[in-house]
Amino acid sequence: MTSKELLYVEDALGHECFMKTCACKTSKQLQDAKLSTYVSELEQKHNELFNKFLNLL
């Protein structure tokens, strides 16, 4: 893996980690059950993407 590719993967990991954190906090604050469930699903999706990027290293 080139250094440029490594920087891209590290950047993507940072973005996915941020999105996971935001989705987690938001889903806990929402009062609408359906919307909270949807945001929790987004959190799961970002967790999966984080793990996929992590596996590239």
CHARMM-style PDB file with segment names, atoms N, HN, CA, C and O in Angstrom:
ATOM      1  N   MET     1       0.855  -1.166   0.000  1.00  0.00      PROA
ATOM      2  CA  MET     1       0.000   0.000   0.000  1.00  0.00      PROA
ATOM      3  C   MET     1       0.908   1.237   0.000  1.00  0.00      PROA
ATOM      4  O   MET     1       1.850   1.327   0.786  1.00  0.00      PROA
ATOM      5  N   THR     2       0.612   2.172  -0.881  1.00  0.00      PROA
ATOM      6  HN  THR     2      -0.154   2.099  -1.520  1.00  0.00      PROA
ATOM      7  CA  THR     2       1.414   3.385  -0.948  1.00  0.00      PROA
ATOM      8  C   THR     2       1.077   4.301   0.227  1.00  0.00      PROA
ATOM      9  O   THR     2       0.066   4.117   0.906  1.00  0.00      PROA
ATOM     10  N   SER     3       1.928   5.276   0.451  1.00  0.00      PROA
ATOM     11  HN  SER     3       2.749   5.426  -0.100  1.00  0.00      PROA
ATOM     12  CA  SER     3       1.685   6.203   1.555  1.00  0.00      PROA
ATOM     13  C   SER     3       0.432   7.038   1.301  1.00  0.00      PROA
ATOM     14  O   SER     3      -0.276   7.401   2.241  1.00  0.00      PROA
ATOM     15  N   LYS     4       0.160   7.342   0.040  1.00  0.00      PROA
ATOM     16  HN  LYS     4       0.736   7.048  -0.723  1.00  0.00      PROA
ATOM     17  CA  LYS     4      -1.048   8.105  -0.299  1.00  0.00      PROA
ATOM     18  C   LYS     4      -2.296   7.275  -0.001  1.00  0.00      PROA
ATOM     19  O   LYS     4      -3.274   7.797   0.534  1.00  0.00      PROA
ATOM     20  N   GLU     5      -2.267   5.993  -0.342  1.00  0.00      PROA
ATOM     21  HN  GLU     5      -1.472   5.569  -0.776  1.00  0.00      PROA
ATOM     22  CA  GLU     5      -3.396   5.112  -0.053  1.00  0.00      PROA
ATOM     23  C   GLU     5      -3.592   4.954   1.450  1.00  0.00      PROA
ATOM     24  O   GLU     5      -4.724   4.924   1.934  1.00  0.00      PROA
ATOM     25  N   LEU     6      -2.503   4.855   2.176  1.00  0.00      PROA
ATOM     26  HN  LEU     6      -1.584   4.879   1.783  1.00  0.00      PROA
ATOM     27  CA  LEU     6      -2.577   4.732   3.629  1.00  0.00      PROA
ATOM     28  C   LEU     6      -3.211   5.977   4.244  1.00  0.00      PROA
ATOM     29  O   LEU     6      -4.030   5.869   5.157  1.00  0.00      PROA
ATOM     30  N   LEU     7      -2.841   7.146   3.752  1.00  0.00      PROA
ATOM     31  HN  LEU     7      -2.176   7.233   3.010  1.00  0.00      PROA
ATOM     32  CA  LEU     7      -3.442   8.390   4.238  1.00  0.00      PROA
ATOM     33  C   LEU     7      -4.939   8.413   3.958  1.00  0.00      PROA
ATOM     34  O   LEU     7      -5.719   8.873   4.792  1.00  0.00      PROA
ATOM     35  N   TYR     8      -5.343   7.920   2.790  1.00  0.00      PROA
ATOM     36  HN  TYR     8      -4.709   7.546   2.112  1.00  0.00      PROA
ATOM     37  CA  TYR     8      -6.769   7.865   2.455  1.00  0.00      PROA
ATOM     38  C   TYR     8      -7.513   6.954   3.419  1.00  0.00      PROA
ATOM     39  O   TYR     8      -8.583   7.316   3.909  1.00  0.00      PROA
ATOM     40  N   VAL     9      -6.966   5.789   3.697  1.00  0.00      PROA
ATOM     41  HN  VAL     9      -6.097   5.495   3.300  1.00  0.00      PROA
ATOM     42  CA  VAL     9      -7.616   4.835   4.599  1.00  0.00      PROA
ATOM     43  C   VAL     9      -7.696   5.420   6.006  1.00  0.00      PROA
ATOM     44  O   VAL     9      -8.727   5.294   6.667  1.00  0.00      PROA
ATOM     45  N   GLU    10      -6.636   6.049   6.465  1.00  0.00      PROA
ATOM     46  HN  GLU    10      -5.799   6.152   5.928  1.00  0.00      PROA
ATOM     47  CA  GLU    10      -6.652   6.668   7.799  1.00  0.00      PROA
ATOM     48  C   GLU    10      -7.702   7.778   7.871  1.00  0.00      PROA
ATOM     49  O   GLU    10      -8.394   7.916   8.880  1.00  0.00      PROA
ATOM     50  N   ASP    11      -7.816   8.555   6.816  1.00  0.00      PROA
ATOM     51  HN  ASP    11      -7.254   8.442   5.997  1.00  0.00      PROA
ATOM     52  CA  ASP    11      -8.814   9.617   6.766  1.00  0.00      PROA
ATOM     53  C   ASP    11     -10.232   9.026   6.784  1.00  0.00      PROA
ATOM     54  O   ASP    11     -11.111   9.517   7.492  1.00  0.00      PROA
ATOM     55  N   ALA    12     -10.431   7.984   6.007  1.00  0.00      PROA
ATOM     56  HN  ALA    12      -9.716   7.586   5.432  1.00  0.00      PROA
ATOM     57  CA  ALA    12     -11.734   7.330   5.965  1.00  0.00      PROA
ATOM     58  C   ALA    12     -12.098   6.731   7.324  1.00  0.00      PROA
ATOM     59  O   ALA    12     -13.257   6.786   7.735  1.00  0.00      PROA
ATOM     60  N   LEU    13     -11.117   6.161   8.017  1.00  0.00      PROA
ATOM     61  HN  LEU    13     -10.176   6.116   7.683  1.00  0.00      PROA
ATOM     62  CA  LEU    13     -11.360   5.628   9.363  1.00  0.00      PROA
ATOM     63  C   LEU    13     -11.813   6.730  10.310  1.00  0.00      PROA
ATOM     64  O   LEU    13     -12.726   6.536  11.113  1.00  0.00      PROA
ATOM     65  N   GLY    14     -11.172   7.879  10.210  1.00  0.00      PROA
ATOM     66  HN  GLY    14     -10.431   8.037   9.558  1.00  0.00      PROA
ATOM     67  CA  GLY    14     -11.552   9.007  11.051  1.00  0.00      PROA
ATOM     68  C   GLY    14     -12.974   9.470  10.778  1.00  0.00      PROA
ATOM     69  O   GLY    14     -13.731   9.762  11.704  1.00  0.00      PROA
ATOM     70  N   HSD    15     -13.332   9.537   9.505  1.00  0.00      PROA
ATOM     71  HN  HSD    15     -12.717   9.300   8.753  1.00  0.00      PROA
ATOM     72  CA  HSD    15     -14.687   9.956   9.140  1.00  0.00      PROA
ATOM     73  C   HSD    15     -15.730   8.953   9.622  1.00  0.00      PROA
ATOM     74  O   HSD    15     -16.771   9.346  10.149  1.00  0.00      PROA
ATOM     75  N   GLU    16     -15.464   7.685   9.448  1.00  0.00      PROA
ATOM     76  HN  GLU    16     -14.618   7.366   9.020  1.00  0.00      PROA
ATOM     77  CA  GLU    16     -16.422   6.661   9.869  1.00  0.00      PROA
ATOM     78  C   GLU    16     -16.559   6.631  11.386  1.00  0.00      PROA
ATOM     79  O   GLU    16     -17.656   6.430  11.908  1.00  0.00      PROA
ATOM     80  N   CYS    17     -15.470   6.829  12.083  1.00  0.00      PROA
ATOM     81  HN  CYS    17     -14.579   6.992  11.659  1.00  0.00      PROA
ATOM     82  CA  CYS    17     -15.523   6.873  13.546  1.00  0.00      PROA
ATOM     83  C   CYS    17     -16.378   8.055  13.996  1.00  0.00      PROA
ATOM     84  O   CYS    17     -17.192   7.923  14.911  1.00  0.00      PROA
ATOM     85  N   PHE    18     -16.195   9.196  13.361  1.00  0.00      PROA
ATOM     86  HN  PHE    18     -15.534   9.303  12.618  1.00  0.00      PROA
ATOM     87  CA  PHE    18     -16.983  10.388  13.681  1.00  0.00      PROA
ATOM     88  C   PHE    18     -18.468  10.148  13.416  1.00  0.00      PROA
ATOM     89  O   PHE    18     -19.312  10.524  14.229  1.00  0.00      PROA
ATOM     90  N   MET    19     -18.787   9.523  12.283  1.00  0.00      PROA
ATOM     91  HN  MET    19     -18.101   9.218  11.623  1.00  0.00      PROA
ATOM     92  CA  MET    19     -20.187   9.260  11.939  1.00  0.00      PROA
ATOM     93  C   MET    19     -20.819   8.261  12.908  1.00  0.00      PROA
ATOM     94  O   MET    19     -21.982   8.413  13.282  1.00  0.00      PROA
ATOM     95  N   LYS    20     -20.058   7.238  13.317  1.00  0.00      PROA
ATOM     96  HN  LYS    20     -19.113   7.115  13.013  1.00  0.00      PROA
ATOM     97  CA  LYS    20     -20.560   6.287  14.310  1.00  0.00      PROA
ATOM     98  C   LYS    20     -20.913   6.998  15.603  1.00  0.00      PROA
ATOM     99  O   LYS    20     -21.980   6.778  16.175  1.00  0.00      PROA
ATOM    100  N   THR    21     -20.007   7.855  16.057  1.00  0.00      PROA
ATOM    101  HN  THR    21     -19.140   8.034  15.591  1.00  0.00      PROA
ATOM    102  CA  THR    21     -20.205   8.577  17.314  1.00  0.00      PROA
ATOM    103  C   THR    21     -21.424   9.488  17.228  1.00  0.00      PROA
ATOM    104  O   THR    21     -22.251   9.515  18.139  1.00  0.00      PROA
ATOM    105  N   CYS    22     -21.532  10.229  16.134  1.00  0.00      PROA
ATOM    106  HN  CYS    22     -20.861  10.207  15.393  1.00  0.00      PROA
ATOM    107  CA  CYS    22     -22.675  11.140  15.957  1.00  0.00      PROA
ATOM    108  C   CYS    22     -23.992  10.380  15.916  1.00  0.00      PROA
ATOM    109  O   CYS    22     -24.971  10.792  16.537  1.00  0.00      PROA
ATOM    110  N   ALA    23     -24.016   9.269  15.185  1.00  0.00      PROA
ATOM    111  HN  ALA    23     -23.221   8.934  14.680  1.00  0.00      PROA
ATOM    112  CA  ALA    23     -25.244   8.483  15.076  1.00  0.00      PROA
ATOM    113  C   ALA    23     -25.636   7.900  16.427  1.00  0.00      PROA
ATOM    114  O   ALA    23     -26.818   7.870  16.770  1.00  0.00      PROA
ATOM    115  N   CYS    24     -24.671   7.445  17.182  1.00  0.00      PROA
ATOM    116  HN  CYS    24     -23.711   7.469  16.903  1.00  0.00      PROA
ATOM    117  CA  CYS    24     -24.947   6.869  18.506  1.00  0.00      PROA
ATOM    118  C   CYS    24     -25.550   7.918  19.429  1.00  0.00      PROA
ATOM    119  O   CYS    24     -26.577   7.676  20.062  1.00  0.00      PROA
ATOM    120  N   LYS    25     -24.919   9.074  19.506  1.00  0.00      PROA
ATOM    121  HN  LYS    25     -24.084   9.271  18.991  1.00  0.00      PROA
ATOM    122  CA  LYS    25     -25.415  10.150  20.371  1.00  0.00      PROA
ATOM    123  C   LYS    25     -26.807  10.599  19.941  1.00  0.00      PROA
ATOM    124  O   LYS    25     -27.685  10.823  20.774  1.00  0.00      PROA
ATOM    125  N   THR    26     -26.995  10.728  18.633  1.00  0.00      PROA
ATOM    126  HN  THR    26     -26.282  10.546  17.956  1.00  0.00      PROA
ATOM    127  CA  THR    26     -28.277  11.210  18.119  1.00  0.00      PROA
ATOM    128  C   THR    26     -29.394  10.213  18.381  1.00  0.00      PROA
ATOM    129  O   THR    26     -30.490  10.604  18.783  1.00  0.00      PROA
ATOM    130  N   SER    27     -29.130   8.923  18.156  1.00  0.00      PROA
ATOM    131  HN  SER    27     -28.240   8.605  17.829  1.00  0.00      PROA
ATOM    132  CA  SER    27     -30.184   7.927  18.345  1.00  0.00      PROA
ATOM    133  C   SER    27     -30.657   7.878  19.800  1.00  0.00      PROA
ATOM    134  O   SER    27     -31.825   7.595  20.065  1.00  0.00      PROA
ATOM    135  N   LYS    28     -29.752   8.151  20.738  1.00  0.00      PROA
ATOM    136  HN  LYS    28     -28.803   8.381  20.523  1.00  0.00      PROA
ATOM    137  CA  LYS    28     -30.122   8.148  22.157  1.00  0.00      PROA
ATOM    138  C   LYS    28     -30.952   9.373  22.531  1.00  0.00      PROA
ATOM    139  O   LYS    28     -31.721   9.333  23.491  1.00  0.00      PROA
ATOM    140  N   GLN    29     -30.800  10.463  21.776  1.00  0.00      PROA
ATOM    141  HN  GLN    29     -30.175  10.496  20.996  1.00  0.00      PROA
ATOM    142  CA  GLN    29     -31.499  11.698  22.089  1.00  0.00      PROA
ATOM    143  C   GLN    29     -32.867  11.798  21.415  1.00  0.00      PROA
ATOM    144  O   GLN    29     -33.714  12.584  21.838  1.00  0.00      PROA
ATOM    145  N   LEU    30     -33.077  11.013  20.383  1.00  0.00      PROA
ATOM    146  HN  LEU    30     -32.389  10.374  20.040  1.00  0.00      PROA
ATOM    147  CA  LEU    30     -34.337  11.112  19.643  1.00  0.00      PROA
ATOM    148  C   LEU    30     -35.490  10.499  20.426  1.00  0.00      PROA
ATOM    149  O   LEU    30     -35.338   9.465  21.077  1.00  0.00      PROA
ATOM    150  N   GLN    31     -36.642  11.151  20.352  1.00  0.00      PROA
ATOM    151  HN  GLN    31     -36.766  11.991  19.824  1.00  0.00      PROA
ATOM    152  CA  GLN    31     -37.830  10.643  21.032  1.00  0.00      PROA
ATOM    153  C   GLN    31     -38.707   9.809  20.100  1.00  0.00      PROA
ATOM    154  O   GLN    31     -39.451   8.939  20.553  1.00  0.00      PROA
ATOM    155  N   ASP    32     -38.617  10.075  18.811  1.00  0.00      PROA
ATOM    156  HN  ASP    32     -38.013  10.782  18.443  1.00  0.00      PROA
ATOM    157  CA  ASP    32     -39.374   9.311  17.826  1.00  0.00      PROA
ATOM    158  C   ASP    32     -38.717   7.934  17.673  1.00  0.00      PROA
ATOM    159  O   ASP    32     -37.559   7.833  17.267  1.00  0.00      PROA
ATOM    160  N   ALA    33     -39.459   6.887  17.998  1.00  0.00      PROA
ATOM    161  HN  ALA    33     -40.399   6.968  18.328  1.00  0.00      PROA
ATOM    162  CA  ALA    33     -38.892   5.528  18.007  1.00  0.00      PROA
ATOM    163  C   ALA    33     -38.424   5.087  16.622  1.00  0.00      PROA
ATOM    164  O   ALA    33     -37.351   4.498  16.491  1.00  0.00      PROA
ATOM    165  N   LYS    34     -39.219   5.369  15.587  1.00  0.00      PROA
ATOM    166  HN  LYS    34     -40.090   5.848  15.694  1.00  0.00      PROA
ATOM    167  CA  LYS    34     -38.836   4.949  14.229  1.00  0.00      PROA
ATOM    168  C   LYS    34     -37.572   5.658  13.776  1.00  0.00      PROA
ATOM    169  O   LYS    34     -36.681   5.045  13.188  1.00  0.00      PROA
ATOM    170  N   LEU    35     -37.501   6.945  14.050  1.00  0.00      PROA
ATOM    171  HN  LEU    35     -38.225   7.443  14.528  1.00  0.00      PROA
ATOM    172  CA  LEU    35     -36.326   7.712  13.647  1.00  0.00      PROA
ATOM    173  C   LEU    35     -35.092   7.259  14.436  1.00  0.00      PROA
ATOM    174  O   LEU    35     -33.996   7.171  13.883  1.00  0.00      PROA
ATOM    175  N   SER    36     -35.272   6.978  15.703  1.00  0.00      PROA
ATOM    176  HN  SER    36     -36.162   7.049  16.152  1.00  0.00      PROA
ATOM    177  CA  SER    36     -34.182   6.493  16.527  1.00  0.00      PROA
ATOM    178  C   SER    36     -33.668   5.148  16.015  1.00  0.00      PROA
ATOM    179  O   SER    36     -32.461   4.913  15.979  1.00  0.00      PROA
ATOM    180  N   THR    37     -34.580   4.278  15.623  1.00  0.00      PROA
ATOM    181  HN  THR    37     -35.561   4.469  15.652  1.00  0.00      PROA
ATOM    182  CA  THR    37     -34.196   2.979  15.061  1.00  0.00      PROA
ATOM    183  C   THR    37     -33.422   3.147  13.767  1.00  0.00      PROA
ATOM    184  O   THR    37     -32.423   2.465  13.536  1.00  0.00      PROA
ATOM    185  N   TYR    38     -33.888   4.058  12.924  1.00  0.00      PROA
ATOM    186  HN  TYR    38     -34.700   4.612  13.111  1.00  0.00      PROA
ATOM    187  CA  TYR    38     -33.213   4.309  11.649  1.00  0.00      PROA
ATOM    188  C   TYR    38     -31.784   4.824  11.883  1.00  0.00      PROA
ATOM    189  O   TYR    38     -30.845   4.374  11.228  1.00  0.00      PROA
ATOM    190  N   VAL    39     -31.631   5.757  12.807  1.00  0.00      PROA
ATOM    191  HN  VAL    39     -32.394   6.122  13.340  1.00  0.00      PROA
ATOM    192  CA  VAL    39     -30.302   6.306  13.089  1.00  0.00      PROA
ATOM    193  C   VAL    39     -29.404   5.229  13.709  1.00  0.00      PROA
ATOM    194  O   VAL    39     -28.196   5.220  13.474  1.00  0.00      PROA
ATOM    195  N   SER    40     -29.981   4.336  14.487  1.00  0.00      PROA
ATOM    196  HN  SER    40     -30.962   4.344  14.678  1.00  0.00      PROA
ATOM    197  CA  SER    40     -29.202   3.207  15.032  1.00  0.00      PROA
ATOM    198  C   SER    40     -28.719   2.296  13.907  1.00  0.00      PROA
ATOM    199  O   SER    40     -27.605   1.774  13.957  1.00  0.00      PROA
ATOM    200  N   GLU    41     -29.558   2.110  12.898  1.00  0.00      PROA
ATOM    201  HN  GLU    41     -30.462   2.535  12.858  1.00  0.00      PROA
ATOM    202  CA  GLU    41     -29.157   1.318  11.733  1.00  0.00      PROA
ATOM    203  C   GLU    41     -28.010   2.002  10.990  1.00  0.00      PROA
ATOM    204  O   GLU    41     -27.096   1.339  10.498  1.00  0.00      PROA
ATOM    205  N   LEU    42     -28.065   3.325  10.913  1.00  0.00      PROA
ATOM    206  HN  LEU    42     -28.807   3.863  11.312  1.00  0.00      PROA
ATOM    207  CA  LEU    42     -26.966   4.069  10.297  1.00  0.00      PROA
ATOM    208  C   LEU    42     -25.676   3.892  11.089  1.00  0.00      PROA
ATOM    209  O   LEU    42     -24.592   3.773  10.517  1.00  0.00      PROA
ATOM    210  N   GLU    43     -25.808   3.876  12.405  1.00  0.00      PROA
ATOM    211  HN  GLU    43     -26.688   3.972  12.870  1.00  0.00      PROA
ATOM    212  CA  GLU    43     -24.634   3.647  13.250  1.00  0.00      PROA
ATOM    213  C   GLU    43     -24.012   2.287  12.938  1.00  0.00      PROA
ATOM    214  O   GLU    43     -22.792   2.162  12.831  1.00  0.00      PROA
ATOM    215  N   GLN    44     -24.864   1.271  12.795  1.00  0.00      PROA
ATOM    216  HN  GLN    44     -25.855   1.373  12.882  1.00  0.00      PROA
ATOM    217  CA  GLN    44     -24.376  -0.075  12.469  1.00  0.00      PROA
ATOM    218  C   GLN    44     -23.663  -0.077  11.116  1.00  0.00      PROA
ATOM    219  O   GLN    44     -22.613  -0.700  10.957  1.00  0.00      PROA
ATOM    220  N   LYS    45     -24.250   0.629  10.144  1.00  0.00      PROA
ATOM    221  HN  LYS    45     -25.103   1.135  10.273  1.00  0.00      PROA
ATOM    222  CA  LYS    45     -23.663   0.690   8.802  1.00  0.00      PROA
ATOM    223  C   LYS    45     -22.291   1.350   8.851  1.00  0.00      PROA
ATOM    224  O   LYS    45     -21.351   0.873   8.215  1.00  0.00      PROA
ATOM    225  N   HSD    46     -22.169   2.444   9.602  1.00  0.00      PROA
ATOM    226  HN  HSD    46     -22.933   2.831  10.119  1.00  0.00      PROA
ATOM    227  CA  HSD    46     -20.879   3.116   9.704  1.00  0.00      PROA
ATOM    228  C   HSD    46     -19.871   2.262  10.466  1.00  0.00      PROA
ATOM    229  O   HSD    46     -18.672   2.333  10.199  1.00  0.00      PROA
ATOM    230  N   ASN    47     -20.344   1.465  11.403  1.00  0.00      PROA
ATOM    231  HN  ASN    47     -21.319   1.408  11.620  1.00  0.00      PROA
ATOM    232  CA  ASN    47     -19.466   0.538  12.106  1.00  0.00      PROA
ATOM    233  C   ASN    47     -18.926  -0.522  11.145  1.00  0.00      PROA
ATOM    234  O   ASN    47     -17.748  -0.875  11.196  1.00  0.00      PROA
ATOM    235  N   GLU    48     -19.798  -1.023  10.273  1.00  0.00      PROA
ATOM    236  HN  GLU    48     -20.755  -0.736  10.232  1.00  0.00      PROA
ATOM    237  CA  GLU    48     -19.370  -2.006   9.272  1.00  0.00      PROA
ATOM    238  C   GLU    48     -18.343  -1.399   8.327  1.00  0.00      PROA
ATOM    239  O   GLU    48     -17.337  -2.033   8.011  1.00  0.00      PROA
ATOM    240  N   LEU    49     -18.595  -0.169   7.874  1.00  0.00      PROA
ATOM    241  HN  LEU    49     -19.413   0.346   8.132  1.00  0.00      PROA
ATOM    242  CA  LEU    49     -17.655   0.501   6.977  1.00  0.00      PROA
ATOM    243  C   LEU    49     -16.320   0.752   7.675  1.00  0.00      PROA
ATOM    244  O   LEU    49     -15.261   0.602   7.066  1.00  0.00      PROA
ATOM    245  N   PHE    50     -16.370   1.132   8.950  1.00  0.00      PROA
ATOM    246  HN  PHE    50     -17.230   1.254   9.445  1.00  0.00      PROA
ATOM    247  CA  PHE    50     -15.152   1.337   9.730  1.00  0.00      PROA
ATOM    248  C   PHE    50     -14.334   0.055   9.763  1.00  0.00      PROA
ATOM    249  O   PHE    50     -13.123   0.079   9.541  1.00  0.00      PROA
ATOM    250  N   ASN    51     -14.995  -1.064  10.040  1.00  0.00      PROA
ATOM    251  HN  ASN    51     -15.978  -1.084  10.220  1.00  0.00      PROA
ATOM    252  CA  ASN    51     -14.295  -2.345  10.108  1.00  0.00      PROA
ATOM    253  C   ASN    51     -13.714  -2.749   8.758  1.00  0.00      PROA
ATOM    254  O   ASN    51     -12.627  -3.323   8.698  1.00  0.00      PROA
ATOM    255  N   LYS    52     -14.432  -2.453   7.675  1.00  0.00      PROA
ATOM    256  HN  LYS    52     -15.315  -1.987   7.725  1.00  0.00      PROA
ATOM    257  CA  LYS    52     -13.913  -2.778   6.340  1.00  0.00      PROA
ATOM    258  C   LYS    52     -12.645  -1.983   6.040  1.00  0.00      PROA
ATOM    259  O   LYS    52     -11.670  -2.523   5.516  1.00  0.00      PROA
ATOM    260  N   PHE    53     -12.672  -0.690   6.379  1.00  0.00      PROA
ATOM    261  HN  PHE    53     -13.464  -0.252   6.804  1.00  0.00      PROA
ATOM    262  CA  PHE    53     -11.467   0.121   6.175  1.00  0.00      PROA
ATOM    263  C   PHE    53     -10.338  -0.359   7.069  1.00  0.00      PROA
ATOM    264  O   PHE    53      -9.183  -0.391   6.644  1.00  0.00      PROA
ATOM    265  N   LEU    54     -10.653  -0.730   8.291  1.00  0.00      PROA
ATOM    266  HN  LEU    54     -11.591  -0.704   8.637  1.00  0.00      PROA
ATOM    267  CA  LEU    54      -9.644  -1.202   9.232  1.00  0.00      PROA
ATOM    268  C   LEU    54      -8.985  -2.487   8.726  1.00  0.00      PROA
ATOM    269  O   LEU    54      -7.788  -2.697   8.923  1.00  0.00      PROA
ATOM    270  N   ASN    55      -9.762  -3.332   8.082  1.00  0.00      PROA
ATOM    271  HN  ASN    55     -10.735  -3.162   7.922  1.00  0.00      PROA
ATOM    272  CA  ASN    55      -9.229  -4.587   7.568  1.00  0.00      PROA
ATOM    273  C   ASN    55      -8.278  -4.380   6.392  1.00  0.00      PROA
ATOM    274  O   ASN    55      -7.532  -5.290   6.030  1.00  0.00      PROA
ATOM    275  N   LEU    56      -8.299  -3.188   5.796  1.00  0.00      PROA
ATOM    276  HN  LEU    56      -8.905  -2.449   6.091  1.00  0.00      PROA
ATOM    277  CA  LEU    56      -7.363  -2.901   4.712  1.00  0.00      PROA
ATOM    278  C   LEU    56      -5.936  -2.714   5.213  1.00  0.00      PROA
ATOM    279  O   LEU    56      -4.974  -2.832   4.454  1.00  0.00      PROA
ATOM    280  N   LEU    57      -5.817  -2.422   6.498  1.00  0.00      PROA
ATOM    281  HN  LEU    57      -6.598  -2.326   7.115  1.00  0.00      PROA
ATOM    282  CA  LEU    57      -4.470  -2.166   7.049  1.00  0.00      PROA
ATOM    283  C   LEU    57      -3.752  -3.441   7.413  1.00  0.00      PROA
ATOM    284  OT1 LEU    57      -2.616  -3.397   7.886  1.00  0.00      PROA
TER     285      LEU     57
END
